[in-house]
Amino acid sequence: WHSLYPPIASDGARQKYKQEFDTDLKRYKQLCAEMDGVNDRINQLSKQLDSISEDSPQYQDVAEEYNRLKDLKRSPDYQTKKLETKTLRNKLFHIKRMVSDYDKV
């Protein structure tokens, strides 16, 4: 990240970094919310499966949704989003550090 976002040397560069940070933060939050929603639903379904009798008709429906979401988490699209989230997180930390260092000077 240091080669793409070197230390800030001017107010204009700081503003540019800040704008990029804000844009990327919005995307990061969107991705996190989407993945958190899937994980929360899997946890919900897991608890339901623990409390439902395996021979009940409802069990099969819950198990199917649970398995569908588990498969979704293994999908290339989901894995790409997960990687994008990690990359954005590192980028955001770096930009934030560069802005903070500049503000100290």
N, C-alpha and C positions, 0 to 999 in steps of 0.2 A: 504493500500500500504506500510505502514511502516514496516510490518512484512516481506513482500516479498522483499522490497528494503530498507533496513536499511541505516543509514548514511554510507558514503564511508570512508574506513579506509586506502586504499592503491591506488597507481597508477594503479595497475592491476584491482582492482575492478572498478575504474573509467572508465577504458577502456572497461570493460565488460558492464557496464551500458550504455556507449556511443554507443556501437555496437547495443545493444538491442533498444536503443532510435532510432537510424537511421533506423533499420528494421521496427519498429512499426510506425515510422513517414511516411515511404513509404506506408504502408498499410492504415494508417489513411487518407493520401492525396488521395489515390485511392478510398476509400469509399466515402469521401467527394465529389470528382469530380463526381462520379456516381450518388449520391443523388442530388447534385446541378444540374446535367444535367436533371434529372427528374423534379425537381422543376422549373427550367428555362423553360422547354418545357410546363409544365402545365400553367405557367404564360403567355407564348406566346399564347397558345391555348385559354386561358381565354379572352385575349384581342381580338383575332380573333372572338370569339363567340359574343363579344359585338359589333363588327363592321359588322357582317354578318346578313342578314335578316333570320329569323327563318324558312321561307318557301323556302329558296334556297337549292339546292341539296348539295352544299358545306357545309352548316351548319351541316347536319347530319354526314358527314365524320369527321369534326372537333370535334363535340360533342362525337362521338364514341371514338376517340383517347383520348380526354380529360378524359372521363369516364374510359377508360382502364388504363390510368396512375394513376388516383385517386384510382382505385381498386388495382393497383400495390403497391401504398404507404401503403395500408391496409394489404397487404399480409404478412404472417409470415416471408418470406425470407427478405423482405424489413425492417420489424420491427427488425429482428435479426441484420441486418447490422446497423440499426440506434443505437441499443443498443451497438453493438461492437464499433461504432464510439465514443459514449459517454464514454465507458470504456477505450478505447485507449487514449482519450483526457485526462482523469484523470490520467492515468498511465504516459503519457508523461510529464504532468505538474509536477508530483511527481519526476520522474527521473531527470528532468531538475533542479528541486530545490535541489536534493541531489548532483548533479554534481556541481552546483553553490556554494552550501555550502562548498563542499570539496575544490573548487578552491579558496575560500576566506581564507582558513587556510594555 
